[in-house]
């Protein structure tokens, strides 16, 4: 999504907005507009790529390296988004490899996980997400640069949204998995965002839940919405409480 005109408009809205100082805001435009956003966005707000490659600079036509993002002052990337997994066929292992290279290269990762409608209806939600977590955990040792985003595939772009109970259940399960398989400190400190047709109307109740630390906003980020709680709205906008429980 986006044109030069619409990108500048969204950035201006954010620059003029009164944002909660306890919230981190990260904007993830298409690669073509990364530098445009970075050049016009006020200090204190971050920019993320929507993807990054797991190889260094070289003959990888069409890809962007971690070092190129760092050189452009782009300090975040989204990895494992359901559209990358389902449409472009990225496996858990590919996403994990990208996460390893990005975090070791000093880039923060908004790491996405989620289940399909078929998996949800067959009761496989938790097992699917635990498999995704296991793949990335096998590759990385430092979780300090990872923010997890739970995005049920069946709720992305459909107008459907997980109930508060469904979202909290999955978020709590993710935190429990981290505690059991990584460490209690990582479980406490890792921020877990909810994404999936989230908007200004349905986010209020979601934000009240103990294990929902922010949002990864999709379509609703293309227009200003004033109703977002401490965590407001572009292309893909990540909002998270600064410092887990902060």
N, C-alpha and C positions, 0 to 999 in steps of 0.2 A: 504494500500500500504506500501511497505517497507521491507527491510531485514537489518540485522545489518550492512552489508557492504554499502548498499545504504544510510542508515540513516547517517552513519559517513561521507559519501561523501557529502551529502546535508549540514550537519552541518559545515563541513570544508569550503564549498563554501560560506556560510553565514559568518562564522568567518573571512574569508579573504576578504569579500566584503567591499567596501566603502559605508556605509549606511548614509542616510541623518539624521542628529541629531534631526530634527524636526518630525521624523516619528517613531512611535512605531511598532515594529515587533514582532509578536507572532506566534510561530510554534506549530501546533497541530498534533503530530504523533499518531498512534494507541497506546492504553494503554500499550501494551507490551514494547514499546520503550520510554516511558515517561522519565524514569530515565536515560536511555542511552543518550537521547538528553540533558537533564538538566545537566548531568555530563560533557558533552563535549562542550556545547554551551557557548560562551563567555558572560561575564557579560553585562547587558544592553539589551539583547534580552530575551524575555519571552517565556514560554512554556505553552500550553493549553492542557487539556484533551479534547477528542471529546464528552464526556458525563460525567455526575456525577449523583449519586442517591440522592433522597430527604429525605433520612433517615440517622440517625447517624450510627456509627459502630454497628454491630450486625449480626444476622443470615440472611443476604441478599446475598446469594451465587451468585458470578459473578458480583457484583456491587462494585463501588468505592465510598467512602464517601468524603465529603468536607474536613473533618479533615485529612484524609489520603493524599489528594492532598496537603494541607497546610504543612503537615509533610514532604512531599517530595519536597517542594519548587516549587510546581506547582501552579501558582497564577491565572490561567485563565481556563475557560472551554467554549466549544461551546455547546449551547443548542438550541433545536428546529430545528435542521437542517432537511431539507426536507426528507432526507433518513430515519431519525429517525421517522419523522411524518408519512411518507407514507408506508415504509417497516415494521417498528416496531410498528406502530399504536399509537404513542404518541399523545394524544389530546392536545388542547390548554391549558387545565387545568393542565395536567401533566407537560407540559413544564413550565408553570407559577409556579407551586409548586417547581420544581427544581431550577428555577431562584431565587425564594424567599430564599430557603435554602442556595444556593450558595452565593448570595450577602450578606446575613446576617452572613454567616460564613467567610466573608472576601475574597471571590473569585470573580474576575472579570468575567463577562459573555458576550460572543459574542452571542447575541440572534438573531436567524434567523427567518425570515418570508418570505412568498412568495406564489404565486398562481399557480395552474395547468394550462395547456394549455386550457382545457375546460372552466375554470373560466375566463381566459384572454379573450377568444373569445366570451364569453357571457357577457362581460362588468362588471364582478364582482371583478376585481382585487382589487380596493380600499376597497370595503366592506369586502372582505376576510381578508385583512391585518389589517383593523381597528378592526375586530373581534379578531384577534390574539393579537393585541396591548391591547385591552380592557381586555382580560383574564390575561395578565401579569401585567397590571396596577392595577388590583384589588388585586393583591397579594403583590406588593412591594411598598415601600414608598420612598426608596433611589435609584435614578437612576444613581448615580455617578459611580457605578461599572458596568454599562450596556453600551455595544456598540451594536448597531442594525446592522444587516446584511440583506439586501434585496437580496434574491436569488429566482428569478422566477423558479419554478420547471421545466418548459418546456425548460429552458436554461442550465440546469445542466447536464454536460456530453454529451450533444447533439451536441456541436459545434455551436449551435445557441446562439446568444447574444441579449439582448434587445437593441433596438436602443438607442442612447444617449437621445433622447427625451422621450422615454418610461421610461428609468431608472430615469432621472431627475424628471419626473412627479410623479413617485411613491415616490421617496425620499422626494420631496417637500410636498407631501401629508402626509407622515409620520411625518415630522417636524410640519406641520400645526396641525395634530392630537395631537401631544404632547403639542403644545402651547395651544390648546383649552381644553384639558382634563387633563393635568398635570400642567405645568407652562411654562411661556415664557422662564425662565432661563434654564429649562431642555431642551426645544426645541432648544435653542441656543447652549447649551453645549454638547448635545448628539451627538456622532459621528455615522454617518450612512454609512455603507460600501456597495459596490455592489459586488455580486458574481453571477456566472452563466456563465461558459465558458469564463471567463475573462483571457486575456493573454497579452503578451508584445505588441502585435499589436493593439488590440482594446481598451486598457486601456487609451491611451493618450487622446483621445477625451473625454472619460468618466470622466477623472480626472479634466477636465476644468470646469465641472459643479459645480454650487454654493453649491448644497446640497449633492454632492458625496465626502465623506471625506476619502475614502480609499477603499481597496479591500479585499475580502475573496477569496483567490486563491485556486483552486482545482487541476485539472490535470496538469495545467501549472507549478505548484510548484515542480513537480517531476524532472525537469531539469532546469539548470541555464538559465535565460533570462536576458539580460542586458537592455532591452528596457523599463522596468517598470519605470514610472516617480518617483518623490521623493519617492512615496510609491512603493523595488524590489521584490522577489519571495518567503513550501515544503509540503508535504502531504496535509495539509491545511495550508495556510499561511495567517495570518491577517496582513494587513498593513493599518495603519491609521495615519492621521496627528495628531501630538501630541498637544492636546488641540485644540478643535474645532476652526477652522479658523486660526490655528497657523502655 
